[in-house]
Amino acid sequence: MSDNLYELLSSRFPDDPESPCFKLMDGGTVTYGQLTDRVGTLAGFLVAQGVLPGDRVALQVEKSPEAVMIYLATLMAGAVFLPLNSAYTASEVDYFLKDAEPRIFIQDAPGFVRDAGRAPPLAQAVPRNAADLASIIYTSGTTGRSKGAMLTHGNLASNALALHQAWGFSARDVLLHALPIFHVHGLFVALHCAFLSGAPMIWLPKFDDAQVLSGLAGATVMMGVPTFYTRLLANPAFTRDRAAHMRLFVCGSAPLLPSTFAEFQTRTGHTILERYGMSEAVIITTNPLEGERLAGSVGYPLPGVDLRIGGGAETGVIEIKGPSVFSAYWRMPEKTAEEFTADGYFITGDVGRRDPDGRVWISGRAKDLIISGGFNVYPKEIELILDEMDGVTESAVIGLPHPDFGEAVCAVVIGTGDEAAMIAACRTRLAAFKAPKRIYFVEDLPRNAMGKVQKNLLRQRYADAFLR
Ligand code: AMP
């Protein structure tokens, strides 16, 4: 066997070709046998189209089993998978295509699979080494140009094996898959755990709380972003009974509020397992399967991951080294050099700390750090206090340009309340420079597809609050 990730994944597919792989909402099924056949044909078709090892295969498509087949066929053919967020506009896609120069760009996955119909199948995966490129994932790029994180067969395989073990996956599992597959969470984390177990997936085209509720009855594991869990909790039909068949709820891609964690526990009896990851390294830390899962902590580094806090202080930027950490940003040697330390650690840009027990706690992104009157303010510290106040569902603390302080601490809050009283309450618990100068009340916060609050948009929205 070579290090081609498809060889590893397919070696774990069930012996019985009739075993279900995708269970679809319309009652249809795609079996593991059908998956293997179509992946072989598609890989043969890619090769016949002139796709060579290392060539990029880009796609911007709706979520479907066919899109997954194209992913696996790309790996099998030794090419490089480049998924693009289906929300990207034509001009954004244009940038990615010019930057990555794919051999093929697919916009209709079922159509592409039909076209491949009669191609002679590839009998064997194209041999790859662990250091060969498997995928490029463009980061969401809220500041500056999007960067393509280059992930190798070795990066993906090591992480998949570590997660499969850490989360106790087996052939008895059924994964409820409701995440998008243009992002590492739904694409690598979720799919690889199912494939390494030869387990079936209940396949939802997107998150829909009613569909998730009906899917839970036949599933054992669900992976989600925090908004999945808040939306489930907002549905009164989501009860302890509905979750009774489940073994594990995993959450990540954005911080899970301690209030959601607690409410979920009370409602269902399940403790959400929060983990931390990013495009550049897939999963980095996880709460334990056995042992205590703490609200607000992202748990311990996965085996083989070396995690440290840069800068020598207790709280600082998280730096990591390990088998899943990407090798470079696509065609950006200077950016790559800037984001690695001299001794080879990737500078994640997330600020956090480790407690004496070794658990990791994240307090936000370094670029969200507010410097007000020369003092550093970590938004999370203030958000935790606001989130506990009556009438507040969630808060986002940002720094806004201020003629005197440089930046002024402000809060945008989902909910209602008395601004002056809330600011006064913050002042009793925080140094005055940390207390918000202003609080805006909103119905919802802007989020990207993975549920991350887009603070850059909030900073734009209120940019001239103190400049008028
Ligand atoms: P992406 O590359 O789009 O997956 O974004 C990665 C970023 O998401 C990380 O650098 C973190 O800032 C954030 N993130 C992921 N998981 C968590 C988590 N469990 N808690 C807090 N932030 C998270």
Residues whose N, C-alpha, C, O or C-beta is under 5 A from the ligand:
A	BS01	AMP	C251 G252 S253 A254 P255 L256 R275 Y276 G277 M278 S279 V298 T348 D350 I362
